[in-house]
Amino acid sequence: MDTPLKIIAFIMLIFPTIYQGIAGFRTKDSAIVKKIAWRAVLMQVMGTLLAYFIFIKIGQDKQVAIYVGFMFFTSLAILVLIQNVLIYLKNNSNN
């Protein structure tokens, strides 16, 4: 029973980063990237909380959910930064 719940928790933690990667690179506007990023941040916070409660339920160390959630949140922030830099470079190369 523990392994499927751990897999579900991991998917909930990584999904916002994948969502930002797919949706953020498809757009050409910085404002839309930021809008998508706020959605991904909200999903990341909810995923971290759900993973935290899953880890409490299965008796696993709940700090792992917080650490992994923070790690994926950091990767999400770096991804948004990269997307904004690429949009900036693309817009300035056209001028």
C-alpha positions as CSV (number, residue, x, y, z in Angstrom):
1,M,0.0,0.0,0.0
2,D,2.9,2.3,0.7
3,T,4.5,2.2,-2.8
4,P,1.4,3.4,-4.8
5,L,0.8,6.2,-2.3
6,K,4.5,7.3,-2.6
7,I,4.2,7.2,-6.4
8,I,1.0,9.4,-6.2
9,A,2.8,11.8,-3.9
10,F,5.7,12.1,-6.3
11,I,3.4,12.7,-9.3
12,M,1.6,15.4,-7.4
13,L,5.0,17.0,-6.6
14,I,6.4,16.9,-10.1
15,F,3.3,17.7,-12.1
16,P,3.4,21.5,-11.7
17,T,7.0,21.6,-13.0
18,I,6.0,19.5,-16.1
19,Y,3.0,21.7,-16.6
20,Q,5.1,24.8,-16.5
21,G,7.6,23.3,-18.9
22,I,5.0,22.4,-21.5
23,A,2.7,25.3,-21.2
24,G,5.4,28.0,-20.6
25,F,7.5,27.1,-23.6
26,R,4.5,27.1,-25.9
27,T,3.6,30.7,-25.4
28,K,5.3,33.8,-26.9
29,D,4.3,36.4,-24.3
30,S,6.0,37.1,-20.9
31,A,2.6,38.0,-19.3
32,I,1.2,34.6,-20.2
33,V,4.2,32.8,-18.8
34,K,3.7,34.6,-15.5
35,K,0.0,33.7,-15.5
36,I,0.9,30.1,-16.1
37,A,3.6,30.3,-13.4
38,W,1.1,31.5,-10.8
39,R,-1.1,28.5,-11.6
40,A,1.8,26.2,-11.3
41,V,2.9,27.7,-8.0
42,L,-0.7,27.1,-6.6
43,M,-0.6,23.5,-7.9
44,Q,2.9,23.0,-6.3
45,V,1.7,24.3,-2.9
46,M,-1.4,22.0,-3.1
47,G,0.7,19.1,-4.3
48,T,3.1,19.6,-1.4
49,L,0.3,19.7,1.1
50,L,-1.3,16.6,-0.3
51,A,2.0,14.7,-0.3
52,Y,2.6,15.8,3.3
53,F,-0.7,14.3,4.3
54,I,-0.1,11.1,2.3
55,F,3.3,10.7,4.1
56,I,1.6,11.2,7.5
57,K,-1.0,8.5,6.5
58,I,1.6,5.9,5.6
59,G,3.9,6.7,8.5
60,Q,6.8,8.0,6.3
61,D,8.9,11.0,7.4
62,K,6.7,14.0,6.5
63,Q,9.7,16.3,6.2
64,V,10.6,14.5,2.9
65,A,7.4,15.9,1.3
66,I,8.4,19.4,2.4
67,Y,12.0,19.1,1.1
68,V,11.0,17.6,-2.2
69,G,8.2,20.2,-2.6
70,F,10.6,23.0,-2.0
71,M,13.1,21.4,-4.4
72,F,10.5,21.2,-7.2
73,F,9.3,24.8,-6.3
74,T,12.9,26.0,-6.8
75,S,13.1,24.1,-10.1
76,L,9.8,25.7,-11.1
77,A,11.2,29.2,-10.4
78,I,14.3,28.5,-12.4
79,L,12.2,27.2,-15.3
80,V,10.1,30.4,-15.3
81,L,13.2,32.5,-15.2
82,I,14.6,30.6,-18.2
83,Q,11.4,31.1,-20.1
84,N,11.3,34.8,-19.4
85,V,15.0,35.2,-20.5
86,L,14.3,33.3,-23.7
87,I,11.2,35.4,-24.5
88,Y,13.3,38.6,-23.8
89,L,16.1,37.4,-26.1
90,K,13.7,36.4,-28.8
91,N,11.8,39.8,-28.7
92,N,15.1,41.8,-28.7
93,S,16.6,39.8,-31.6
94,N,13.6,40.8,-33.8
95,N,14.3,44.5,-33.3
